[in-house]
């Protein structure tokens, strides 16, 4: 998406600036508090939608929260979308827990729930942990 990822704006490295430039993003990296919180809230709403359909995302992180790059006129925020659903899995019967074998453990360093690391069990709580760390990053920059 034209606005890049939330990660690109929270940690505006030279690589992040180059990615944003390639995407055609106009403006400077960096977001206001309102824009940061709005992006995380949009991602959390997307996660609630997935969970209500018995789907676990399994890789929630700031690099997977994409911004559309066009400021909404009255609110001065970007719309954000939860991306990279390639690791998402649907659970038959509506169960919101999924075992993962040690050889196929899926997590991103820093965003993995310690309970998942101990048990290799993905759940709605492990996704929520990723949103929580994303919120912490948005608040601390």
C-alpha positions in Angstrom: 0.0 0.0 0.0 1.2 3.5 -0.8 1.6 4.5 2.9 3.9 1.5 3.6 3.8 -0.2 7.0 3.3 1.2 10.4 6.8 -0.1 11.1 8.2 2.1 8.3 6.7 5.2 10.1 7.6 4.2 13.7 11.2 3.4 12.8 12.1 5.6 9.8 15.4 4.1 8.8 17.0 4.9 5.4 15.6 1.6 4.2 12.1 2.5 5.4 12.4 5.9 3.6 13.5 4.1 0.4 10.5 1.7 0.6 8.1 4.6 1.1 9.6 6.5 -1.8 9.3 3.4 -4.1 5.7 3.1 -3.1 5.0 6.8 -4.1 4.4 8.0 -0.5 4.3 11.8 -0.4 5.2 13.3 2.9 7.6 12.6 5.7 7.7 9.4 7.7 6.4 9.7 11.2 2.9 9.8 12.6 1.0 11.8 15.1 -0.3 10.1 18.2 -3.8 10.1 16.8 -2.5 8.5 13.5 -0.6 5.8 15.4 -3.5 4.8 17.6 -5.9 4.9 14.7 -3.7 2.5 12.8 -3.5 0.0 15.7 -7.3 0.3 16.3 -7.9 -0.5 12.6 -5.7 -3.6 12.8 -7.4 -4.7 16.0 -10.8 -4.4 14.3 -9.5 -6.6 11.5 -8.2 -9.1 14.0 -11.6 -9.2 15.7 -13.2 -9.9 12.3 -10.8 -12.8 11.7 -11.3 -14.2 15.2 -15.1 -14.0 14.8 -14.7 -16.2 11.8 -12.5 -18.7 13.7 -9.3 -17.6 11.9 -6.0 -17.0 13.7 -3.6 -14.6 12.0 -0.5 -15.9 13.7 1.9 -13.1 12.7 0.5 -9.8 14.1 3.2 -7.1 14.1 3.7 -3.5 13.0 5.3 -4.6 9.7 2.0 -6.3 8.9 -0.1 -3.2 9.5 -0.2 -1.3 6.2 -1.3 2.3 5.7 -3.2 3.4 2.6 -1.2 6.7 2.2 -4.2 9.0 1.7 -5.2 11.0 4.7 -8.9 11.0 5.4 -10.1 14.6 5.1 -11.8 15.3 8.4 -9.9 13.0 10.7 -6.4 13.5 9.3 -5.6 9.8 9.7 -4.6 7.0 7.4 -6.7 3.9 7.0 -4.8 0.9 8.2 -5.1 -2.8 7.1 -3.9 -6.0 8.7 -1.8 -7.8 6.0 0.2 -10.9 5.4 -2.4 -13.5 6.1 -0.3 -16.2 4.5 0.2 -17.8 7.9 -3.5 -17.4 8.9 -5.3 -20.7 9.6 -9.0 -21.5 10.0 -10.0 -23.8 12.8 -12.7 -26.3 12.1 -15.5 -26.3 14.6 -14.7 -22.8 15.8 -11.9 -23.8 18.1 -9.6 -20.9 18.7 -6.5 -22.9 19.7 -4.1 -24.6 17.4 -1.1 -26.8 18.1 2.1 -26.1 16.1 4.9 -28.6 15.8 8.3 -27.4 16.8 9.6 -27.6 13.3 6.9 -25.3 12.0 6.8 -22.8 14.8 5.6 -19.5 13.4 6.4 -16.2 15.2 8.2 -12.9 14.8 10.9 -12.1 17.4 9.6 -9.6 19.9 5.9 -10.1 18.9 5.6 -13.8 20.1 3.5 -14.5 23.2 5.7 -16.2 25.8 2.9 -18.7 26.4 3.1 -19.7 22.7 6.9 -20.1 23.0 6.4 -22.4 26.0 3.5 -24.4 24.6 3.5 -24.2 20.8 -0.2 -23.4 21.0 -1.5 -20.6 18.8 -4.7 -18.9 20.1 -6.7 -15.7 19.9 -4.6 -14.6 22.9 -1.3 -15.0 21.0 -2.7 -12.8 18.3 -3.8 -10.3 20.9 -0.3 -10.3 22.4 1.0 -9.2 18.9 -1.5 -6.3 18.8 -0.5 -5.4 22.4 3.2 -5.2 21.4 2.2 -3.2 18.3 0.3 -0.8 20.5 3.3 -0.5 22.8 5.5 0.3 19.8 3.0 2.9 18.6 3.0 4.6 22.0 6.7 4.6 22.5 7.8 5.1 18.9 
